[in-house]
């Protein structure tokens, strides 16, 4: 089956509705004529795979599934088979014995070939929890590994499989009351997460599946141990199950990994040292100095303390805002990746993308605060002096016009006279708007205007302000926007970026290797057919920006990409955060992307970034 057909099926499956050929063309990068052609040519093969792509007289294309089993088999690597994979995984986790793959295929009404594909996906899922799908000749397959890891896999991969409202409410009541009695605080998200883990514990114990391997902790936690023992006793009574005391440390691990550490809590010295190491590494690698940001230091340390426990014992922590963070907080996510390297070096723990996104939120908030402070400082420097010879009343009218016609801040417009101008300190002003000619040289530009602010005066003011804006966004020129080009894959794009921007780095080869390193850490695609590739730990001599608008999308990591934004800012660029924020905002807005595609020039990109 052609990839083009799979792409169309993927889009129609996600929309669950018919779509016009023109919209499919825009979203796939194919021409409408090509789509009509492949609809016709692929029809016989599609029907054999259990589906058809039907086009109405209005040229809307609809996905019709005739044979769900055949369709699932054909798309076992796609979203359509995700539910099947979960069902098979659920079945295998609940078995103690071996099962033949042929029997599984019969059980789920799919072909042996389709089940082989599903089993391969299940193996990949299990590998993330140190679990293995082992095979025994004539007996079949089964999941091997620790009970702790099976439960973690159950919780992470099969959320929602245990739909028992009564049991859930009973568990919520027990947990809430014990936490209240012990004045122990966890977030709402972690409360629901812990309820789910405790329900899994009850289910597994009912099935005589116990934590057999010892869970050894390096220190004692008297408060959490007390709560864990009380929970085991309460749950055993409420759910009529005999939970052995060996399960206490398993419950204890979840409590430690989900505790809300407050500012009044005692922070571990090692965690504080780790926090300082992370911020120091960020300064070295990214050129961003956050070492003196007290609130960030405290909040990071408070977050890291339970996080290190989760990482050590592989306790999953889902972030419901993960996709939004990865898409919209690109700089914060980059700083979190740096933190992940420091943690790996110090403790040997690998930080997953979910945990990374939590740290990214802390960093993004602090970067936002830093940007606000910088803008506040810049705002103080963006002052203007208005010299008007006809009196203060006319000066006030001119001030009003400057504010409403050009968006200037009234608080940043001061009044002065030409007589006193020679002795005035002009270091805090950007320019002088004057209704009279100044008979001597000044340290800043003088814009001569008419008291009525006529058309010629407005033109001179606008020209000056636009020139100032260009100086602040001087990295953008038409030459940096490459439209209508075609590449075969991601690697070709990264090599082209390295060739074009390599002059600003140690070498093109070094830049390419750094781009690849960043992609290996976490792919830079963010949705909307956009990717934001950038070097991980090397900075350019000056800020550089490249924008690619591809003729046809290419496969990146998880999806296809048509817009590629490469931006790398120098450490001393005062606009670096604003530039990255503007690029990210553009990439996240389909409307802005469409504008840029229709008018691929520096002026339009600048407008999109500032909109």
QUIQUIJO-V238498 format. One line per field, one symbol per residue. ss: DSSP state (H for helix, E for strand, L for the rest). A space follows every 50 residues. Layout:
ss=???
This chain:
ss=LLHHHHHHHHHHHHHLLLEEHHHHHHHHLLLHHHHHHHHHHLHHHHHHLL EEEEELLLLEEEEEELLHHHHHHHLLLLHHHHHHHHHHHHHHHLLLLLEL HHHHHHHLLLLHHHHHHHHHHHHHHHHLLLLEEEEELLLEEEEELLHHHH HHHHHHHLLLLLLLHHHHHHHHHHHHHHHHHLLLLELHHHHHHHHHHHHH HHHHHHLLLLLLLLLLLLLLLHHHHHHHHHHHHHHHHHLLLLLLHHHHHH HHHHHHHHELLLLLLLLLHHHHHHHHHHHHHHHHHHLLLLLLLHHHHHHH HHHHHHHHHHHHLLLLLLLLLHHHHHHHLHHHHHHHHHHHHHHHHHHLLL LLHHHHHHHHHHHHHHHHHHHHHHHHHHHHHLEEEEELLLLHHHHHHHHH HHHHHHLLLHHHEEEELLLLHHHLLLLLEEEEEELLLLLLLLLLEEEELL LLLLHHHHHHHHHHHHHHHHHHLLLLLHHHEEEEELLLLHHHHHHHHHHH HHHHLLLHHHHHHHHHHHHHHLLLEEELLEELLLLLLLLLLLLEEEEEEE EEEEELLLLEEEEEEEEELLLLLLLHHHHHHHHHHHHLLHHHHHHHHHLL LHHHHHHHHHL
